[in-house]
């Protein structure tokens, strides 16, 4: 399946960034409907819904990659 938004990317980790993206999509949706563009408004409504679902509702990023350790638990040599 194609991911249009990759929630594991570090750019989407801060909450304010995710909320801002969804808010801009919603504002653009409202602007299109206010100007009478029903088709563009519907398209941006779908985009805003997808962004909300991906970035806020179902957001569960993978934890950041930890340092690799040797089998005996010692840190890697520098």
N, CA and C atoms as a LAMMPS dump frame, in Angstrom:
ITEM: TIMESTEP
0
ITEM: NUMBER OF ATOMS
234
ITEM: BOX BOUNDS ff ff ff
-5.0000000000000000e+02 5.0000000000000000e+02
-5.0000000000000000e+02 5.0000000000000000e+02
-5.0000000000000000e+02 5.0000000000000000e+02
ITEM: ATOMS id mol type element x y z
1 1 1 N 0.838 -1.184 0
2 1 2 C 0 0 0
3 1 3 C 0.883 1.247 0
4 2 1 N 0.485 2.233 -0.736
5 2 2 C 1.256 3.465 -0.848
6 2 3 C 0.969 4.356 0.36
7 3 1 N 2.035 4.865 0.971
8 3 2 C 1.88 5.821 2.072
9 3 3 C 2.046 7.224 1.507
10 4 1 N 1.001 8.018 1.577
11 4 2 C 1.118 9.406 1.14
12 4 3 C 1.802 10.244 2.205
13 5 1 N 1.57 9.892 3.45
14 5 2 C 2.23 10.551 4.579
15 5 3 C 2.915 9.455 5.385
16 6 1 N 4.218 9.578 5.587
17 6 2 C 4.965 8.588 6.354
18 6 3 C 5.038 9.051 7.808
19 7 1 N 4.222 8.496 8.706
20 7 2 C 4.21 8.974 10.092
21 7 3 C 5.494 8.662 10.86
22 8 1 N 6.357 7.818 10.298
23 8 2 C 7.61 7.494 10.974
24 8 3 C 8.716 8.502 10.675
25 9 1 N 8.459 9.444 9.777
26 9 2 C 9.47 10.46 9.466
27 9 3 C 9.617 11.408 10.657
28 10 1 N 10.86 11.788 10.993
29 10 2 C 11.064 12.655 12.171
30 10 3 C 10.371 14.018 12.075
31 11 1 N 10.056 14.464 10.874
32 11 2 C 9.382 15.757 10.706
33 11 3 C 8.02 15.769 11.398
34 12 1 N 7.339 14.629 11.428
35 12 2 C 5.991 14.562 11.993
36 12 3 C 5.974 14.233 13.483
37 13 1 N 7.095 14.134 14.133
38 13 2 C 7.132 13.769 15.552
39 13 3 C 6.512 14.85 16.456
40 14 1 N 6.815 16.162 16.272
41 14 2 C 6.206 17.163 17.167
42 14 3 C 4.697 17.324 16.9
43 15 1 N 3.934 17.4 17.961
44 15 2 C 2.486 17.53 17.843
45 15 3 C 2.087 18.816 17.127
46 16 1 N 2.775 19.92 17.411
47 16 2 C 2.399 21.191 16.802
48 16 3 C 2.519 21.135 15.283
49 17 1 N 3.468 20.403 14.772
50 17 2 C 3.659 20.295 13.328
51 17 3 C 2.494 19.533 12.69
52 18 1 N 2.085 18.451 13.325
53 18 2 C 0.975 17.657 12.807
54 18 3 C -0.329 18.439 12.859
55 19 1 N -0.557 19.15 13.952
56 19 2 C -1.783 19.941 14.083
57 19 3 C -1.793 21.078 13.065
58 20 1 N -0.648 21.688 12.838
59 20 2 C -0.56 22.778 11.861
60 20 3 C -0.877 22.291 10.45
61 21 1 N -0.386 21.13 10.083
62 21 2 C -0.662 20.584 8.751
63 21 3 C -2.156 20.335 8.576
64 22 1 N -2.781 19.734 9.576
65 22 2 C -4.217 19.466 9.502
66 22 3 C -5.006 20.778 9.478
67 23 1 N -4.596 21.757 10.271
68 23 2 C -5.302 23.046 10.308
69 23 3 C -5.214 23.775 8.975
70 24 1 N -4.062 23.734 8.342
71 24 2 C -3.903 24.387 7.034
72 24 3 C -4.779 23.698 5.991
73 25 1 N -4.822 22.371 6.025
74 25 2 C -5.687 21.641 5.089
75 25 3 C -7.156 21.985 5.312
76 26 1 N -7.566 22.088 6.564
77 26 2 C -8.959 22.441 6.873
78 26 3 C -9.274 23.877 6.462
79 27 1 N -8.332 24.783 6.697
80 27 2 C -8.538 26.18 6.299
81 27 3 C -8.656 26.296 4.779
82 28 1 N -7.83 25.553 4.064
83 28 2 C -7.886 25.595 2.599
84 28 3 C -9.205 24.995 2.101
85 29 1 N -9.686 23.979 2.78
86 29 2 C -10.984 23.388 2.433
87 29 3 C -12.093 24.423 2.588
88 30 1 N -12.065 25.128 3.718
89 30 2 C -13.068 26.165 3.942
90 30 3 C -12.996 27.278 2.918
91 31 1 N -11.791 27.66 2.541
92 31 2 C -11.604 28.714 1.535
93 31 3 C -12.186 28.294 0.184
94 32 1 N -11.953 27.056 -0.202
95 32 2 C -12.474 26.581 -1.485
96 32 3 C -14.002 26.532 -1.48
97 33 1 N -14.589 26.046 -0.388
98 33 2 C -16.047 26.029 -0.321
99 33 3 C -16.618 27.438 -0.267
100 34 1 N -15.943 28.342 0.414
101 34 2 C -16.407 29.729 0.529
102 34 3 C -16.381 30.43 -0.832
103 35 1 N -15.401 30.071 -1.661
104 35 2 C -15.309 30.662 -2.999
105 35 3 C -16.233 29.979 -4.001
106 36 1 N -16.926 28.934 -3.598
107 36 2 C -17.877 28.283 -4.477
108 36 3 C -17.295 27.158 -5.303
109 37 1 N -16.092 26.74 -5.027
110 37 2 C -15.47 25.637 -5.763
111 37 3 C -15.771 24.329 -5.049
112 38 1 N -16.886 23.726 -5.435
113 38 2 C -17.323 22.508 -4.753
114 38 3 C -16.363 21.343 -4.988
115 39 1 N -15.847 21.214 -6.202
116 39 2 C -14.956 20.091 -6.515
117 39 3 C -13.64 20.212 -5.75
118 40 1 N -13.028 21.394 -5.78
119 40 2 C -11.766 21.578 -5.046
120 40 3 C -11.99 21.479 -3.546
121 41 1 N -13.105 21.986 -3.078
122 41 2 C -13.417 21.876 -1.66
123 41 3 C -13.551 20.433 -1.219
124 42 1 N -14.182 19.626 -2.059
125 42 2 C -14.333 18.207 -1.738
126 42 3 C -12.985 17.504 -1.752
127 43 1 N -12.139 17.835 -2.732
128 43 2 C -10.81 17.21 -2.788
129 43 3 C -9.98 17.557 -1.556
130 44 1 N -10.013 18.81 -1.151
131 44 2 C -9.248 19.197 0.03
132 44 3 C -9.888 18.68 1.318
133 45 1 N -11.18 18.443 1.311
134 45 2 C -11.822 17.801 2.455
135 45 3 C -11.3 16.377 2.618
136 46 1 N -11.126 15.686 1.508
137 46 2 C -10.567 14.332 1.558
138 46 3 C -9.119 14.379 2.053
139 47 1 N -8.337 15.346 1.556
140 47 2 C -6.937 15.482 1.984
141 47 3 C -6.87 15.81 3.475
142 48 1 N -7.716 16.716 3.933
143 48 2 C -7.725 17.086 5.352
144 48 3 C -8.141 15.903 6.219
145 49 1 N -9.103 15.129 5.749
146 49 2 C -9.538 13.951 6.506
147 49 3 C -8.426 12.912 6.588
148 50 1 N -7.732 12.686 5.47
149 50 2 C -6.632 11.726 5.458
150 50 3 C -5.502 12.197 6.375
151 51 1 N -5.169 13.488 6.309
152 51 2 C -4.108 14.028 7.165
153 51 3 C -4.496 13.911 8.64
154 52 1 N -5.741 14.199 8.967
155 52 2 C -6.196 14.074 10.357
156 52 3 C -6.094 12.632 10.84
157 53 1 N -6.566 11.701 10.014
158 53 2 C -6.544 10.296 10.412
159 53 3 C -5.113 9.789 10.562
160 54 1 N -4.237 10.167 9.628
161 54 2 C -2.863 9.663 9.65
162 54 3 C -2.013 10.333 10.722
163 55 1 N -2.135 11.652 10.869
164 55 2 C -1.226 12.401 11.736
165 55 3 C -1.724 12.584 13.171
166 56 1 N -3.019 12.431 13.4
167 56 2 C -3.523 12.683 14.751
168 56 3 C -4.271 11.467 15.297
169 57 1 N -5.224 10.966 14.567
170 57 2 C -6.087 9.912 15.085
171 57 3 C -5.357 8.583 15.262
172 58 1 N -4.638 8.129 14.249
173 58 2 C -3.956 6.832 14.295
174 58 3 C -2.445 6.976 14.367
175 59 1 N -1.93 8.073 14.885
176 59 2 C -0.486 8.343 14.898
177 59 3 C 0.213 7.501 15.956
178 60 1 N 1.029 6.547 15.523
179 60 2 C 1.844 5.727 16.418
180 60 3 C 3.193 5.518 15.743
181 61 1 N 4.11 6.471 15.898
182 61 2 C 5.393 6.327 15.21
183 61 3 C 6.259 5.257 15.853
184 62 1 N 7.181 4.745 15.068
185 62 2 C 8.156 3.811 15.617
186 62 3 C 9.095 4.587 16.529
187 63 1 N 9.568 3.963 17.606
188 63 2 C 10.517 4.674 18.472
189 63 3 C 11.816 4.943 17.713
190 64 1 N 12.539 6.008 18.077
191 64 2 C 13.794 6.3 17.406
192 64 3 C 14.766 5.133 17.561
193 65 1 N 15.579 4.945 16.551
194 65 2 C 16.54 3.84 16.575
195 65 3 C 17.527 4.039 17.716
196 66 1 N 17.658 3.029 18.562
197 66 2 C 18.585 3.1 19.687
198 66 3 C 19.978 2.692 19.203
199 67 1 N 20.96 3.038 19.995
200 67 2 C 22.317 2.625 19.658
201 67 3 C 22.394 1.105 19.675
202 68 1 N 23.13 0.579 18.742
203 68 2 C 23.292 -0.865 18.733
204 68 3 C 24.316 -1.258 19.782
205 69 1 N 24.068 -2.354 20.436
206 69 2 C 24.997 -2.842 21.448
207 69 3 C 25.467 -4.237 21.065
208 70 1 N 26.568 -4.613 21.595
209 70 2 C 27.112 -5.944 21.367
210 70 3 C 26.241 -6.953 22.116
211 71 1 N 26.317 -8.232 21.746
212 71 2 C 25.505 -9.243 22.433
213 71 3 C 25.718 -9.299 23.94
214 72 1 N 26.909 -8.913 24.398
215 72 2 C 27.151 -8.948 25.843
216 72 3 C 26.7 -7.675 26.547
217 73 1 N 26.1 -6.73 25.796
218 73 2 C 25.562 -5.516 26.399
219 73 3 C 26.533 -4.352 26.458
220 74 1 N 27.735 -4.497 25.933
221 74 2 C 28.695 -3.394 25.942
222 74 3 C 28.402 -2.449 24.794
223 75 1 N 28.646 -1.167 24.979
224 75 2 C 28.412 -0.214 23.899
225 75 3 C 29.398 -0.431 22.753
226 76 1 N 29.038 0.049 21.568
227 76 2 C 29.927 -0.132 20.426
228 76 3 C 31.216 0.679 20.595
229 77 1 N 32.287 0.192 19.996
230 77 2 C 33.571 0.895 20.065
231 77 3 C 33.503 2.13 19.196
232 78 1 N 34.114 3.214 19.669
233 78 2 C 34.087 4.48 18.93
234 78 3 C 35.093 4.52 17.816
